[in-house]
Amino acid sequence: MNRSLWRNQGSITARDCVKAANSFDVAIIGGGFSGLWSAYHLKQLQPSLKIAIFEQKYVGYGASGRNGGWASAEYPTSNSRLIKEHGVQTYNNLRKSLIESIDEIGQIAKSNAWQIEYAKGGALVFATNKAQLTRISSEIDDEHKFLTKDQASELLNVANIKGGIYTPHCAALNPFNLTQSLAKYLESIGVKIFEESKVEEISDKALLVNGHRIGCQISIRATEAFTARKWIANQQIPIYSLMIATERLPSEILTQIRNSQRATFQEACNLITYAQITGDNRLAIGGRGSRYKLFSHLSERSETDVRMHSALEKRAVKWFPQLQSVNFEYRWGGPIALTRRWQSYLNYNPITGQAAIGGYVGDGVTLSYLVAKTLAQIIDGQKTPDLPFVNQRIGRWEPEPIRYLAVNAGFKATVVADFEERITGRPSLIAAVVDPLINR
Ligand SMILES: Cc1cc2nc3c(=O)[nH]c(=O)nc-3n(C[C@H](O)[C@H](O)[C@H](O)COP(=O)(O)OP(=O)(O)OC[C@H]3O[C@@H](n4cnc5c(N)ncnc54)[C@H](O)[C@@H]3O)c2cc1C
């Protein structure tokens, strides 16, 4: 049941585990995008740095190897809140940096001939009812243009499409291949990557890994939803996002679906969905809504929530009725990290040498690149543009069981909100009440 499209297609290189004490200039905890891009950018700025990455399983094991492959310019918190809390200049810096980061990822991949199926076809949010259309119409800005029903269905032939909004700022890619290519590249420039190497303790200038002391001037925690609870004290919780993918689609179905530019796409529901046509012509679709576990437990069972996977399958067939006869060959999922105020973070203390980055909610493909790049510049002593995630105080989640009840009630409310919108044809009142409560 738990079979990831990306993981099952990519080849994987086994690496050494930590078997003895050692020391490095920089020790990075976590072999996902955050950890890998941190090493990449540090090496760009200071090629002589001795860097090691410690990954408890294998490179790309976490969300970086399992995601929807949207390299978007999205940020977890709303534009209005960003402007209110950080000012227009910081907001503009963020928009510009995220948009540039999408291209930079593409350029790095191209110049190194990485096979990551990168296609910058933009992103479409489409409406299938009047309420969704009203809601997305209010989101038009200089990055998003409105598409009429005909224009939207010209791009993507979804049943009952009523219109959409389109941004050119998104690329589809194969995330697991990106982790593998990046790791191999890092090794070629001298970064040491250890797998099956769990970091047990982080202290000033040292880590404890597989029982061995690793000395370091700087440590970077890049462990996102897999972070040990003792390191985050209720500052973030894991939420599961689940995905499915079809068999390779026959050319007649691909022609009917259209989307030859491989724009990523999602329906404008309150409960988040996301999809892409992959580089090898499958539909890969994901969504949230799997139940949050009491005390923030990570559980592989949550990755195979049958109810969620079959809901995704139904949604795919609702969008594209021609998929009725197609096999859904892959089903998988993974956790994303949700901070109390949906806030991403880059915290670095130059005195202790300890850094931590993450809190991307479900937007970490491009954002992890930008956060890691910014961290490398800060460590290098450079002046960086003001960005909203730098040295942020992160709030704490409510104690259990209040947290469990509230988070799962929030999920239920978004499902009901979508139902309400289908019935009334107006943007949901329930969603209007829930949105401020979840501090998005
Ligand atoms: C199903 C799904 C779909 C998604 N879709 C998208 C999308 O389309 N677009 C988008 O922008 N974002 C998406 N996301 C989110 C995105 O994948 C993440 O935000 C991003 O990959 C986070 O990267 P990371 O390196 O910070 O964390 P991860 O990739 O989770 O890596 C953390 C790593 O740390 C390791 N680790 C943890 N603790 C230790 C320890 N003590 N010692 C050693 N290693 C440790 C873990 O094993 C893991 O490999 C999705 C996520 C999921 C789960």
The ligand as an ORCA input file, in Angstrom:
! r2SCAN-3c Opt
* xyz 0 1
  C       3.006     14.429      0.517
  C       3.667     15.785      0.548
  C       3.463     16.660     -0.510
  C       4.078     17.906     -0.529
  N       3.981     18.683     -1.640
  C       4.699     19.824     -1.731
  C       4.731     20.566     -2.931
  O       4.185     20.142     -3.959
  N       5.397     21.745     -2.941
  C       6.053     22.207     -1.834
  O       6.619     23.309     -1.895
  N       6.097     21.488     -0.694
  C       5.463     20.306     -0.627
  N       5.523     19.559      0.505
  C       6.378     20.019      1.607
  C       7.870     19.813      1.298
  O       8.076     18.519      0.813
  C       8.684     20.058      2.560
  O       8.372     21.332      3.084
  C      10.181     20.005      2.332
  O      10.522     18.862      1.604
  C      10.901     20.017      3.668
  O      12.264     19.733      3.447
  P      13.195     19.509      4.703
  O      14.517     19.131      4.191
  O      13.107     20.686      5.594
  O      12.536     18.301      5.496
  P      12.525     16.723      5.152
  O      12.590     16.482      3.704
  O      11.371     16.140      5.898
  O      13.883     16.217      5.732
  C      14.142     16.119      7.110
  C      15.106     14.965      7.266
  O      15.639     14.995      8.585
  C      15.888     13.656      8.959
  N      16.023     13.630     10.408
  C      15.080     13.947     11.340
  N      15.578     13.799     12.575
  C      16.873     13.403     12.447
  C      17.900     13.087     13.360
  N      17.717     13.159     14.686
  N      19.108     12.693     12.883
  C      19.330     12.611     11.540
  N      18.369     12.877     10.627
  C      17.159     13.280     11.063
  C      14.670     12.922      8.447
  O      14.899     11.540      8.334
  C      14.450     13.601      7.096
  O      15.058     12.916      6.035
  C       4.891     18.310      0.574
  C       5.083     17.437      1.643
  C       4.478     16.197      1.644
  C       4.713     15.255      2.794
*
